[in-house]
């Protein structure tokens, strides 16, 4: 019997490979998780210097500590949410898609609001905004929806 030139999956019951939009979404979700958690880590490792700089600018040490806690709580939560969403999407869970989509929209909105009210754009804020919009786009793609629904 001659060998067939048409490719066949090794296991006929195997799930099809994820489309590019899913792989991009997982990569973007993971990247955002790493960036935000890295920000929190660097901030806490340099906490003493930051507290000193804040006290030099007029805050009390207690106010400076409170300022750092408040300004690292949101990135910590968002970083964890992005990591959980990436895990969910990689396991073909629709809740992972929705969690990542909501987190991406929230981050894009926060960054856009900050850029408008602060009166300027930084490299970091622009990077976060572009990554959040790209993440939302990948999660909203028809191929991502269909791949998650074909579970």
C-alpha positions, 0 to 999 in steps of 0.5 A: 500500500503506497504512503499517503501524501496527505498529513494525518494527525497521530491521534484522531481524537487529538485537539487541533493546534491552537490558531495564531490569535490564541498563541498571541493572546497567551503570549501577551497575557503572560508578558503583561503578567511578567511586566506588572509583577516585575514592576512590583518586585523592583518597587519593593526591592528599592522601597527604602530609596523610594521612601527616602525620596518621598520623605525628602519631597515632603511626606512623612515616612508613614505616608510614604509607605502607604503611598508605595503600598497603594501604588503597588497593590493594583499592579500586583492584582492585575499581574496575578489576574493576567497570569491566571487568564493566560493559564485559563486560555491555555487550558481552553477555558472561556473564563480565561478569555473573559478574565483577560479581556476585562483586565485588558480593557481595564488596563487600557482605560487606566493607562489612557486616563493617566496619560490624558490627566498627567499630560504626557506619554511615557515609554512604559505607559505607551507599552502597557497601552499597546500590549493591552489593546493587542491583548483585547484584540487577540482575545476578541478574534473570531479564531480565538472564540471558535477555538475555545468553543470547540472544546 
